[in-house]
Structure formats: structure tokens, C-alpha cells
Amino acid sequence: MRDLLPPSVAVAVAGPADWTGELLPAERACLSDRAVESRRRDFTAGRVCARRAMAALGVPPAPVPAAADRSPVWPAGVVGAITHTRDYCAAVAARGAEVRSVGIDAERHKELNSGVRRLICLPEEEDRFARLPAGTSWPAVVFSAKETVYKVWHPIVGTWLDFHDALVELDPDAGTFTARITPARIDAAPVADPPTLVTGRFSVDDALVRTAAVLLPR
């Protein structure tokens, strides 16, 4: 994940101990007594990594609780994102004066069935997959890219972004993607100057697809 982001963004990837690390009181309060063990482990690793990323920026230790929609609530002056999938978790943080918004995502590198692909991919995206190099699950890359785009969008706009609300173009040679937000979603945004174009980077190995994007202040 570090290679996908500029130096202004601090990155922390979970190690073995982080999945059972310590939570601050405001973070523990976000976990229901009925939360399953996998949810507890993911939440814990994410918050431990988030605080480690903030520490790399010189930000004093502070909780990163969850909003009602489960999105992380960062301290004033900090922007960030968290991702977790099976056996992998990472968090990133940056100072709001330097970065408007940041998104990251990690997914297992696997083929997606036709039903999932219809939910995620636009027809234009499906048409392009056949022209991309073999050996990569390109629908999985688009899935991860759209998750990253949502994490860039939501802290600024505060609204949901559906998978079909962004059209993603991939450049496999450069390892980059460009996502164009649909005009209807932009017109409906309740804030001025919502993101219309999000560019990011991706990497793929046998196990994982990783994506990241940064939106700079205007």
C-alpha cells in the first residue's frame, strides 16, 4: 500500500499483534456486545493501524470511533481511510491542510461471479476487460477501485455512491485508474464542488488487489 500513495500520506499495515490490540474507550463503545469475533478483530486492527498512521504524522493519540454508517471518524485536521479483508488490514492518514481526502481498499484477488459483476461493473467496463492482459481478475480491480473512490467521496459529500455511479478506466501498464463520477450523482450532491474525477493507483499479486487514491486541496 505504501507504494501507491505519496509521502504526505502515512501508511500502517497490520501485523500479527494488531488484530487483538488495545482500543480506546470511545472505540470500544462502537462495538456491540453481539459483534462477532471477525468484526472485533477487523475493527481493532483498523483502529490500531489508524493511530499508528496518525503517530507517524506527529498527531497525538486520539480515538477513531465509527459513525452510524460505520465510517471512521477522524480527529479534526486529519483525513484518513481504513481497509480490511481476510488476513489483511491497513490504515492511512494525512493532514487535512495537505490532502482533501484519501481512500484505500484491499480485496482478495479472485474471479467474481456474473451476478456480482453485474452489481459492480458498468457495460462499458465489461467491454474493456477482454482487451486487458490475461492473468488478472480485472473485475476485482474495478471493484476495489470503486471502494476506494467511495472512501474519497463520502467524507466530502456525506452521501452514498453506488457502484454504477462511477465509471472506471484502468491503465495496466501504468498501474493507474481513473474514475468519472456520473453527472446525475454530481448534480445531486448536497455540497459545493464535489469530486467529479478521482485518479488512483493499483497493484495486484496472487493474493490481493490493492487500490489507493488521493484528492488534493484545490
C-alpha positions in Angstrom: 0.0 0.0 0.0 2.9 2.4 0.7 4.0 2.4 -2.9 0.5 3.5 -4.0 0.5 6.8 -2.1 2.5 10.0 -1.9 4.8 10.7 1.1 2.3 13.1 2.6 0.1 10.1 3.5 1.2 7.9 6.4 0.5 4.2 6.0 0.3 1.5 8.6 -0.3 -2.2 7.8 -1.4 -4.6 10.5 1.0 -7.0 12.0 0.0 -10.2 13.9 -0.5 -8.4 17.3 -2.6 -5.6 15.9 -5.7 -7.8 15.4 -6.0 -8.2 19.2 -4.5 -4.8 20.2 -5.9 -2.2 22.6 -8.8 0.0 21.8 -9.5 3.4 23.3 -12.8 3.7 25.3 -14.5 5.7 22.5 -13.6 3.0 20.1 -14.7 0.1 22.3 -18.1 1.8 22.6 -18.6 1.3 18.9 -18.6 -2.4 19.2 -21.8 -4.2 20.1 -21.7 -6.9 22.7 -23.1 -9.1 20.0 -20.3 -8.3 17.5 -18.8 -11.5 16.1 -15.1 -12.2 16.5 -14.2 -11.4 13.0 -15.8 -8.0 13.3 -13.9 -7.3 16.5 -10.6 -8.3 15.0 -11.1 -6.2 11.9 -12.2 -3.2 13.9 -9.4 -3.5 16.3 -6.7 -3.9 13.7 -8.1 -0.9 11.8 -8.0 1.4 14.8 -4.6 0.3 15.9 -3.3 1.0 12.4 -5.1 4.3 12.2 -3.5 5.5 15.4 -0.1 4.3 14.2 -0.5 6.2 11.0 -1.5 9.4 12.8 1.5 9.0 15.1 3.7 8.9 12.0 2.3 12.4 11.2 3.1 13.6 14.7 -0.6 13.7 15.7 -1.2 12.9 19.4 -3.0 9.7 20.2 -6.7 10.1 19.6 -9.6 7.7 19.2 -11.1 6.9 15.7 -14.7 5.9 16.5 -17.2 4.8 14.0 -20.1 6.9 12.6 -23.6 5.4 12.3 -22.7 4.1 8.8 -19.5 2.5 10.3 -17.2 5.0 8.5 -14.3 6.1 10.7 -14.5 9.5 12.4 -11.0 11.1 12.3 -9.8 13.8 14.7 -10.1 17.4 13.5 -7.4 18.3 10.9 -6.9 14.7 9.9 -8.2 12.7 6.9 -7.8 9.0 6.5 -9.2 5.7 5.5 -9.2 2.1 6.7 -9.5 -1.2 4.8 -9.6 -4.8 5.8 -10.1 -8.1 4.1 -9.2 -11.6 5.2 -5.8 -11.6 6.9 -5.0 -8.0 5.7 -5.7 -4.6 7.2 -4.2 -1.2 6.6 -4.9 2.4 7.5 -3.7 5.7 6.1 -3.8 9.2 7.5 -2.8 12.7 6.2 -3.1 16.3 7.4 -6.2 18.0 6.0 -4.2 21.0 5.0 -2.2 18.8 2.6 -4.8 16.3 1.4 -8.5 16.9 0.8 -9.5 13.2 1.0 -7.8 9.8 0.7 -9.2 6.3 0.0 -7.7 2.9 0.1 -9.0 -0.6 -0.4 -7.8 -4.2 -0.4 -9.7 -7.2 -1.8 -8.8 -10.9 -2.3 -7.6 -11.4 -5.9 -10.1 -13.8 -7.3 -12.6 -14.1 -10.1 -16.1 -12.6 -9.5 -19.2 -14.4 -10.5 -21.5 -13.0 -13.1 -24.1 -11.8 -10.6 -21.5 -9.8 -8.6 -20.0 -8.4 -11.8 -23.4 -7.0 -12.8 -23.8 -5.3 -9.5 -20.3 -3.7 -9.7 -19.4 -3.2 -13.4 -20.9 -0.9 -16.0 -21.3 -2.3 -19.5 -18.5 0.0 -20.7 -16.2 -1.5 -18.1 -17.1 -5.1 -19.1 -16.4 -4.3 -22.7 -12.9 -3.3 -21.9 -11.9 -6.4 -19.8 -11.4 -8.5 -22.9 -8.8 -6.1 -24.2 -6.8 -6.1 -21.0 -3.9 -8.6 -20.3 -4.8 -12.1 -19.2 -3.9 -13.4 -15.7 -5.6 -10.6 -13.6 -9.2 -10.5 -12.3 -9.9 -7.1 -13.7 -13.5 -7.0 -12.3 -11.9 -7.4 -8.9 -9.6 -4.4 -9.6 -12.6 -2.3 -10.6 -14.4 -3.4 -7.5 -11.5 -2.3 -5.3 -11.1 0.9 -7.2 -14.8 1.8 -6.7 -14.5 1.1 -3.0 -11.6 3.5 -2.9 -13.5 6.1 -4.8 -16.4 5.9 -2.3 -13.9 6.4 0.6 -12.7 9.6 -1.2 -16.2 10.8 -1.9 -18.1 10.1 1.3 -16.1 12.3 3.7 -16.5 15.3 1.4 -20.1 14.8 0.2 -21.6 12.7 3.0 -23.8 10.7 0.6 -23.8 7.1 -0.7 -22.1 6.4 -4.0 -23.4 3.3 -5.8 -21.0 1.1 -7.9 -22.7 2.3 -11.1 -22.2 5.9 -10.1 -18.5 5.8 -11.2 -17.0 4.7 -14.5 -13.5 3.3 -14.0 -10.8 3.1 -16.7 -7.7 1.0 -16.0 -4.2 1.5 -17.3 -2.5 -1.8 -16.6 0.9 -0.6 -17.9 1.0 2.4 -15.5 -0.9 0.7 -12.7 -3.4 3.5 -12.5 -7.1 4.0 -12.7 -9.4 7.0 -13.4 -13.0 7.1 -12.1 -15.5 9.5 -13.5 -18.5 10.2 -11.3 -21.8 10.2 -13.1 -23.3 13.7 -13.8 -26.6 12.8 -12.0 -24.7 12.0 -8.8 -22.7 15.2 -9.0 -25.8 17.3 -9.6 -27.5 15.7 -6.6 -24.5 16.3 -4.2 -25.6 18.4 -1.2 -22.2 20.2 -1.1 -20.4 22.6 -3.5 -17.5 21.3 -5.5 -18.0 17.5 -5.1 -15.3 15.3 -6.7 -16.0 14.7 -10.3 -12.8 12.8 -11.2 -10.8 10.5 -9.0 -7.4 9.2 -10.1 -5.5 6.5 -8.2 -3.1 3.6 -8.4 -3.5 -0.2 -8.1 -1.3 -3.2 -7.5 -2.1 -6.9 -7.9 -0.4 -10.0 -6.7 -1.5 -13.6 -6.3 -3.4 -12.9 -3.0 -4.5 -9.3 -3.1 -5.7 -6.3 -5.1 -4.8 -3.0 -3.5 -6.0 0.4 -4.6 -5.5 3.9 -3.4 -6.4 7.5 -4.4 -5.7 10.9 -3.0 -7.6 14.1 -3.7 -5.6 17.3 -3.2 -7.0 20.6 -2.0 -7.9 23.0 -4.7 
